[in-house]
């Protein structure tokens, strides 16, 4: 009986008691929908989720039913609308992700999925699956030094634990993964162990359906539009802590780099005593714990780009040194949607009206009061001041112009009202 904890053979009386308790609980949730919690892990991914994945549920208007939030998050994630981490909590990122999916489909942007919308999104359709750990998984585990000089001496910057690997592979917080597997310690896993995990699509087929990308700086959000100007993907993004005004412009993707190396320049890390004492550049090897994560999409001037991160819990805030960061699983998805020459429009705020409105989204100028540091224009920033050096010597897994992955030649930069 769905929603009940595992039981061997409860007697009829116990079964009746549980049924009544479940019905009463659902009725209460329906009458008193959950409020957004500014302290939950949807806002602060480092916080612990509820003890069990299905504990927090979202009530549906007009009916006595409750749907586990994790089901919503998994279904959204599978459709390229990312709530950030899958953690089973209905926080601000999840609510906004629901609203953006609703806008993309022409529904009212309420943040709550109706039964019709849940069906369209396939909420609850095989949300979890089993995953057996292999030797290949353990081959990706290693040591990541804290020193820049020691990092440069390594061949790669791998995952530091099986828990970190699984969390990234299945787009969920470690605490949620543990809640899915209460009888297993994530610190003592071995080859052949089987875990219950979210059923996500980590490496979707490369379609290159993107015709344009929009980034809202103050919203910490990135939208992907197709040639009909419909939203086909939505991802949370992090931006630099300062000098953000220089990023407000029209860009385009100029290159792709899978598993890029990273040129460490001390000038970009004035807060680091080690960087200042080094006084020289270093080539940092690739890997999921590289400063640019597992993928780089260059935007041109001054080494600006969209890339991954070694710290997925920071996404959705002002954390990077200057570029646009996505969680590694989301930058991998974006790389399979957007080919070279796709335009990227960066604005302070971006508001999409509806799925049937193909005009430009509403935008707003940058609010200088929200800048956490001195601002400067693009013309004031030389390549030497770049805060994210262009990656070096990438391993190209995806070539947007390979013969088997040629983007639609008609996709280009649409005319923009300036």
Secondary structure, 3 states (H helix, E strand, C coil): CCCCCCCCCCCHHHHHHHHHHHHHHHHHHHHCCCCCCCCCCCCCCCCCCCCCCCCCEEECCCCCCEEEHHHHHHHHHHCCECCCCECCCCCHHHHHHHHHHHHHHCCCCCCCCCHHHHHHHCCCCCCEEEEECCHHHHHCECCCCCCHHHHHCCCCCCECCHHHHHHHHCCECHHHHHHHCCCCCHHHCCCCCEEEEECCCCCCCCCCCCCEEEEECCCCEEEEECCCCCEEEEEECEEECCCHHHHCCEEECCEEEECCCEEECHHHCCCCHHHHHHCCCEEECCCCCCCCCCEEEEEEHHHEEEECCCCHHHCCCEEECCCEECCHHHHHHHHCCCCCCCEEEEECEEECCCCCCCCCCEEECCCHHHCCCCCCCHHHCCHHHCCCCCCCCCCCCCCCCCCCCCCCCCCCCCCCCC
